[in-house]
C-alpha cells in the first residue's frame, strides 16, 4: 500500500473530520476510525482516513519526507532554467539530459528539488510499500555484474518449495498487510510454467494480493500462462540500451533485441511493467545513461526500476568501482521530470551505496516507492547479487504504510488500473 504525509485533525464533524496538512485544510472520511478526536494525527489516502498515528511518529515521518529547497533563479544558468521549463510539457533531447546529468553544486541540488516537486505535484506524498520474496538463487545466465551468475561455484544454492513460497506470501499479506509482492529468482527453469502457475493460482485463491514476477526471459507462452493464472506484473530491466555494452555484459548470448521483445509482448498482455537500467556500469558513458532515460520515456513503463552498479567479488567486474550516489539521484530526478506519474522505487542497491542517507535522499529526489526484502532469513544472505547488501528493516514503514482493510486492496487495484491505462 502507501505511506503518506500525516495530517492533524482540526475538528470532528460526525463521520467526517476537517484536517490540516501544512497550510492546506480539507475534509476526510473517518468512517473506519470512529474513535478519532480533535488534534489526533491520521494517515489518509484518497480522502479516507485509514490509520491513527502517534504524534511523535507523525513528526518523524514529516521530518523524513519533507524537503524544502526553493531554487534561486539567480544561481542557476539560463540553460538549466529553460531545460526544466521544457520538461514540464515536452520531451528532452539527449544533449539536454546530458546537461542535467552533468550538473554539480547548486544546480545539482536544484535538479533534485525539481524532481521532488514534480513528484509532490503529480502524485502527492504517497510512498508505496512493496515486498519481494527471492525464492531461488539458481541462474542459467553468466551476466558479468551479477553474483548469482552460474559460474559462481562458491555460492551455496537454494530453491524454496512450492509450499514455502505460498506460506511466505500468505504470511506477508495476512500478518503484515502487504498488497503487492514480487516473486523473484534467477533465471531458473526448475520452476516450470505449470509449477509457477500452480503457485500463483493457489495464492490468489487464498488471499487478495497483486503478484509480480521477476524471473527473467522465459518466453511468450510462459508469460501468457502466468497471466492467465493471475500474475499482475513483471519486473524485467533492460539494464542498458547500448547494444554493444549489453552484449559484453552477457557473454552467454543474451540479446538486447530479445529483451525489448519481451517487454513489448508483456505490455500487450496487459501486465503492469517494471523495467529500467543500471547506472555506473563499466564502460557506460553519460550519453549512454541519457539514452537509457530516453528509452524509458519511449517504453512508458508503470514502474521505473534503476539502481547503481555494485561490483560483486565473485564476478569478473570485481575490481570496478560503483558510481557516485549523486549520479543515481540525478537520474531519478530526471526520470521523474519526464515520467511524472511513474512508480520509482528506492532500490536496495542504492541503499547499499549509502545505508544511512540513501533512502531519504532518493525519496527527496523524486522516488516514491520502497521495496522490502521478505525472503526467509535462512535464505536471505544466499541471494547475494553483490556483497554487503543492505538489509532494510521494514517495521516502521510496514506499521504505517500497510493497511489490512479490504478497501485498501480495492484502492490499490483502482490505482494500478489507472497507471496501466
N, C-alpha and C positions, 0 to 999 in steps of 0.2 A: 504494500500500500504506500502511503506517503506521509512524511513528516512535514508539517507546515509551521509557519511562524505563529506562535501563541497569540491569542487575543484575550483582553481582560473585559469581564462583564461590567458594564456601567449600570444597567438596570434590567431586572427580570420583568417581563410583561406576559404573564400567562405562560404559554408554551413557546414563547419567543424571548430573546434577550438582545438588548442593544449592547454591542461590543465595540471595543476600540483597538485598533492596530496602528501604532504611531499616531498620526493626526487623523486617520481615517476612521469613521464610525459607520457601522452598518448593523442590520438585524439578522440574527441567525435562529434556526430552529433548534430548540433544546428538548424535543420530544424524548430522545433517548437518554437524557440526563435530567430527570425531573428534580433532582436534589440541588441543582445549580442555584447559587446565591450571588448577590451583588459582590463585586470585587474578585470573584473566582477567575481563574485562568483556564482557558479552553483551547483545544485543538479543533479546528473547523475545516471541513472540506466541502466545497460546493454548497455552502450555506447551511450545512448540517453539523451541529456540534457532536463530536464523536467521543471525546475523552476530556475529563478534567485533568489538570496538571498542577503540581505543586509550584508555588511562586518561585522557589529557588531554582527548580528545573526549567521553568519558563525563562527565567533570566539567563540561565546557561545557554539555552537554545538561541535566544535573542543575540547573545554575545557571539555565538558561533556563526550564525547565518547572516547577521547584519554586516554591511560593508559600506562605509561612507568614503567615497572618493569622488570629488567633483572636478572634472577636467577644466583646467585653466586654459582657455584658448590662446593666451599669450605665450604659453610654454610648449605648445606643440606646433609642428610645421603646417603650412597651408596644405601640403600634400596629405599629411595624416588626416587633417580635418575633412578634406574632400573625399578621401577613401572611406572614412567612417560614414559620412553622409550618404555616399553612393550605396554602401552596403545595406542601408535601410530599405531600399526599394529595388536594387539591381544586383545582378551577379558581379563579382570582381574578376579581373584578369589575373593571369599568373603573376605579372610584374607587380600588381597591387598587393597581392597576397605575400609575395616575397618581401615587399617593403615592410609589411606588418610583422612578418616573421623576424625581420632584422632589427626591429625596434629595441631600444635599450633605455635605461634610466626612466625619466618621467614619461616618455611616450609609451614605453612598455607598460607601466602602471596604468596609464590612461586606456590602453588597449584592453587590459584585463578588466578594468572597471566598465568599459563599454560592453564587454561580454556579459558581465554580471547584470548590468542594467537591462540588456536585451532579454536575458532570462526572466528578470523580475517583471518586465512589461508584458511578455508573451505567455509565460506560464506561472506567473506569480511566485510565491515562495514555497512551492511544493518540492520536497526532496523525496524521491521514490525509493522504497526499500525492497530489494530483491535478494534472493538467496541462490547459492549454487551448490550442488552436490556432485562431487567428482567421483564417478563410480568405477573408473578403470584408468590405470596409468600405462596400459599396453598401447603401443602405437606401431603401425606398419610403415611409418614415414621416417626419413632421416633428415628432417629440417635442421639446418646448421645452428639455429639460435635456440633450439628447444631442448631442455634437459630430459624430456621424455622420449627423445628420438630412439629408434630401435637399436642403434649402435651403442647405446649406453649400457654396457654389460654390468656396471656396478650398481644399477638401480634395482632394488627389490620390487618386483611387480605385484600388483594385486588386481583382483576383479571382485566387485560386490555382487552378491547373488541377487536374483530377482526379488526375493523376499526382503533382503536388506534394503534395496533401493526403495521398494514400496513403503516399508515401515519408516524409513527416514523421511520420506516425503509426507506421509501421514502425520508424523510427529511434528514436523515443521509447520504444517497447516493447522492442526488441532491444538497443539500446545503453545505455539507462538503467534499464530495468525498470519503466516505468510500466504500471499495470494498469487505470487509469481515466482516460480522456481526454474532454474536452469539445470538440466541433467547434462553433465559434461564428461568427456573422456578423450583419450587419444583416439586415433582412427583404428578402432578395434573391431574386426569383423567377427569376433566371438559372439558379439551381440547382433544377431541376425535381425532383419526387419520384423520377422514374426515374433521374436523374443521381446524386442523393444515395443512392438505394438501391444503385446500382452501386458507389459508393464504399464504403458500409458493408459490402456483401457481399464485395468484394474484400479489404478489410482483415480481416474476420472469417475469410476463407479462408486468410489467411497468418499471422496472429498471434492469440493469445488476449488480448483486451482488452475492457473494458466501454466502450462508446461512448455518450456523452451528446450530445444536440443542443441548441443554443441558437440558434434561427433564427426565433423569433417566432411569430405566429399564422398558421399555414398550413392549418388546417382538419383535419377528422376523417379524411378519405380520405388526405390526405398522411401523417399520422402513423401511420395503420394500415399503410400501405405500408412506412414506415421501421421500424416494429416487426417486421413480417414479415421485413425484410431483416437484422435483428439488432441494431438500436439498443436500448439498455438503459434510458436515462434521458432526461429532458427538464429543462432549466433554463429556466424562464419565470416571471419575477417578476410579481406583480400590481401592484407599485410603490406603490400607496396604495389603501386600502379606502374612501376618501372619494370618492364618485361625482363630485361637482362639481369637486373638485381634479383627479381623473383626467381629466375632460373638458377642463379648462383646459390640462393638460399635453400633450394630444393633439388639436390643432386639426384634424387630418385625419380626425376622425370615429371614432377607436377608442372602444370602449365597455368599461367595466369588466365588464358582464354577459358580454360575449363572452370576455373574459379568463378569467373564472371558469368559463365553459362549456368552454373548452379544458382547464383544469385538471381539471375533472370527467371528461371523456371520456378524458383521458390516464391518469388514475388507473385507470379501468375497463379500459383496455387492458393494464394491468399494468406500466406504466412506473414506474421509480424517479423520484419527483417532487422537484425542487429549485425552491422558489419563495420569495418574500419581498418586501421593500419597501425604499424609500429613506427615510433619516432626515434631517430638516432641510430638506425641500422648502419653497420659498417658499409661504407661506400655510398650511403644515401646523401644527396645534396639538398640544400634549401629549396631548389627548384623542384626536386622530386617530391618534397613534402607539400609544396604548393600544388603540384599536380594531384597528389593524394587527396588534398582538400577539395580540389575541383571534381575529382571522381565522386566524392561524397555528395557534392551538390548535384551531380548528374544522376546518381543512383537514388537519391532521396530516401534513404532507409529511415525507419521509425526510430531506431536506436543507433547511435554512433559510438562504437567501442574502439577507443585508441589507448595506447599505453606506451611507455618508454621501452626501448630495447634494454634488457638487463642481461649481461653475459652470464652464461652458466659455465661452471668449471668443468663440466662433463661434455662440453661441445668444442668444435674447432674454433669457435669465436670467443673462447675464454679470455684471451689476452686483451680483447677490445674493451672500450670504455662506454658506459652508459651516457646518455645525453644530459645536459643541464636541465633541471626541473623547469626553469623559466621557459625553455623552448616548448616543453609539453603544455604548459599553461597557455602560452600564446596560441598554440594550435587549438586548444579547447575554446579559447575566446573567439578565434576567427570562425571556427565551425559554428559556434553559437550565433555569431553575426549573420552567417549565411544560411543557417538551417535552424530557424528561430524556435521551432516547437519540438525539436528532436529530444529524445532522452539521451543524455550524455552521462554515462556512469563514471565515477571515480574508480579507475582500475586498481586492482591490488598491486600491480607493478608500480604505479605512480606512488602509492602509499609506501611501498618498499623503498623507493628512491628517497622519500622524505617521510619517515614514520611519524614525526612529530607534527609537521605543519602541512603535509601534502594534501590531506583530505580537505582541510579548511580552505587552503589556497585554491584548490581545484573548484570547490563549490563557489568561491568568490570570483572565479574567472568565467563562470557560465555553466559548469557541470550541474546536474540536477538529479543524480541517482547514485545509490550506494549498493554494492553487491557484496553480501556477506557469505563467507565460506561456511557451509553447513556439513561438509564431509565429516564422517565419523572420525574421532580423534585418532583411532588406531591406524587410519589410512592417510590422514591429512599430510603428514610430513613426507610421505612417499610420492605425493603429487608434486614433484619437485621440478617445476618448469625452469626455475632459477634458484640460486641459493638465498637463504635468509628471507624467504617470502614472508611478507607482512601478514600476521595473523590477527586481524582486527577483531576486537570483541564487539559484538553487535548488541549487547544487552540494553544500553540506554536508548539506542535508536529503535531497537525492537519494541521496547517498552512504550515509546511514544509514537512510533511510525507504523505500527501494525495494529489492526483492529479486527476483532473476531465477529463483529456484526455481519449478518448475511448481506445486509445492504451495501457493505463496503466492497463485496465482490461485484455486485451489480454496478457500482460506481466505477470500479476499475474496468469492467467489461465495456461500459459506455465510453470511457476514455480511450481504451485501446482501439475500439471500433472507429472512433473519430480520428485517431492518429493514422490508422491504416487507410481510412477514407481520404 
